Amino acid sequence: MMRQRKAVFLDIDGTLLLNGQGPFKDDLDQIEKTSAQGHRVFLSTGRALANIPARLLECPFFSGISAGTGTHVLLSDSTHAGHAGTEPETIPNRYKTIYHKWVPGDLVAAIISWYAASRRCCILEGESRCFAVNSPSRSYTVDEPLRITSEGEFIRNYPDEIITKLTIDGSITEEEIDLLEQYFQINTFPDYSEAIIKGESKAKSMDLILTALGIRREDSIAIGDSVNDLDMIRHAGLGIAMGNACTELKAAAGAVTGNCGSGGVAEALKRCL
């Protein structure tokens, strides 16, 4: 008897990648087996599309991507049920957009202007590249972000760029919260914060994908490690926390697997499928 087809949603950082290393062979081998069994496996990440490593974008075992915490949802040609928008050249041709939301241009300009005057660092993650207003204290992006010194420079030189997510370097200030909280949900971490367009989430993108493919929510599995995976873990039929996950996520998950870098994803897939 054929098994019920499942949809598996995988976070990237702390789940498939560890300190920039990965994906790891044990995990990839099991993802390949999972896909060969007829299940669908998706990347579900807070990273905007331009900030997803090529080795993941080009991996043939994924059926789709939820990027920028659900702001850009793509399905492979073999699974997609519609097309909206135009994909940047960096997307493998097999992916088609089914949902896309971005930060309005006038708001991007206002954010650049504020950060240029404040000397605080903001990373603007986009669909084809990433930008930095002032220098970050560490690397947040796959490629070195392009430096932006003013809103006028951005508008003149990159008029067609689409921004879907912000990363704030260091501990976020009250002034930054006042600037951003009307438009963004702010997730705070020890040494940085991320700003996600309000109304967008990993759980929402999960529903978009499940509906497009005709898979029930109870047949979905989500695996992650961080607070920005909470909504996805709670929404899935089965939410699984990595062994290295934060305490809050482990408390919300239905199961806990091994650590990232030690076959945690592979262990979870073997156990649940």
Long-range contacts (C-beta under 8 A, 24 or more apart in sequence): 2-38, 3-37, 3-38, 3-273, 4-219, 5-38, 5-39, 5-40, 5-215, 5-219, 6-39, 6-40, 6-215, 6-219, 6-220, 6-221, 6-272, 6-273, 7-39, 7-40, 7-41, 7-42, 7-206, 7-209, 7-210, 7-213, 7-215, 7-219, 7-220, 7-221, 8-34, 8-39, 8-40, 8-41, 8-42, 8-220, 8-221, 8-222, 8-223, 8-269, 8-273, 9-42, 9-44, 9-66, 9-202, 9-206, 9-209, 9-220, 9-221, 9-222, 9-223, 9-232, 9-236, 10-41, 10-42, 10-43, 10-44, 10-223, 10-224, 10-265, 11-44, 11-45, 11-222, 11-223, 11-224, 11-225, 11-226, 11-229, 11-232, 12-43, 12-45, 12-47, 12-52, 12-56, 13-45, 13-46, 13-47, 13-225, 13-226, 14-224, 14-225, 14-226, 14-242, 14-244, 14-245, 14-260, 15-223, 15-224, 15-225, 15-242, 15-260, 15-264, 15-265, 16-43, 16-56, 16-260, 16-265, 17-53, 17-260, 18-260, 18-261, 21-261, 22-260, 22-261, 23-55, 23-56, 23-59, 24-261, 24-263, 26-263, 26-266, 27-263, 27-264, 27-265, 27-266, 28-59, 28-61, 29-266, 30-265, 30-266, 30-269, 30-270, 31-59, 31-61, 31-62, 31-265, 31-266, 31-269, 32-61, 33-269, 34-61, 34-269, 34-273, 35-61, 35-62, 35-63, 37-273, 39-273, 40-64, 40-79, 40-213, 40-215, 42-66, 42-209, 43-67, 44-70, 44-202, 44-205, 44-206, 44-222, 44-224, 44-232, 45-69, 46-165, 46-187, 46-194, 46-196, 46-228, 47-125, 47-165, 48-72, 48-125, 48-126, 48-127, 48-130, 48-163, 48-164, 48-165, 49-88, 49-90, 49-91, 49-126, 49-127, 49-128, 49-164, 50-88, 50-90, 50-125, 50-126, 50-127, 50-128, 50-129, 50-130, 50-141, 50-142, 50-143, 51-125, 51-130, 51-140, 51-141, 51-142, 52-142, 53-142, 54-142, 57-90, 57-91, 57-92, 58-92, 64-95, 64-209, 65-95, 66-202, 66-205, 66-206, 66-209, 67-164, 68-125, 68-164, 68-165, 68-196, 68-200, 69-165, 69-194, 69-196, 69-200, 69-201, 69-202, 69-205, 69-228, 70-99, 70-196, 70-200, 70-201, 70-202, 70-203, 70-204, 70-205, 70-208, 71-100, 71-101, 71-102, 71-164, 71-165, 71-196, 71-197, 71-200, 72-97, 72-99, 72-100, 72-101, 72-127, 72-164, 73-97, 73-98, 73-99, 73-100, 73-205, 73-208, 73-209, 74-98, 75-209, 75-212, 75-213, 79-212, 79-213, 80-212, 81-212, 81-213, 82-212, 88-127, 88-128, 89-128, 90-127, 90-128, 98-208, 98-209, 98-212, 99-205, 99-208, 101-164, 101-197, 101-199, 101-200, 102-127, 102-162, 102-163, 102-164, 102-197, 103-163, 103-164, 103-166, 103-183, 103-197, 105-155, 107-183, 108-151, 108-154, 108-163, 109-151, 109-154, 109-155, 110-151, 111-166, 111-179, 111-180, 112-148, 112-150, 112-151, 112-154, 113-150, 113-151, 114-179, 116-148, 116-149, 116-150, 116-151, 118-175, 120-168, 120-169, 120-170, 120-173, 120-176, 121-168, 121-169, 121-170, 122-166, 122-167, 122-168, 122-169, 123-166, 123-167, 123-168, 123-169, 124-148, 124-163, 124-165, 124-166, 125-163, 125-164, 125-165, 125-166, 125-167, 126-161, 126-162, 126-163, 126-164, 127-161, 127-162, 127-164, 128-161, 128-162, 129-161, 131-158, 131-161, 131-163, 136-169, 137-169, 137-170, 137-191, 138-169, 138-191, 140-167, 140-169, 140-192, 164-197, 165-194, 165-195, 165-196, 165-197, 166-194, 166-195, 167-192, 167-193, 167-194, 167-195, 168-192, 168-193, 168-194, 168-195, 187-227, 187-228, 189-226, 189-227, 194-228, 196-228, 201-231, 201-232, 202-228, 202-229, 202-231, 202-232, 202-235, 203-231, 203-232, 203-234, 203-235, 206-232, 206-235, 206-236, 207-235, 221-268, 221-272, 221-273, 223-257, 223-265, 223-268, 224-249, 225-249, 225-260, 238-272, 240-268, 240-272
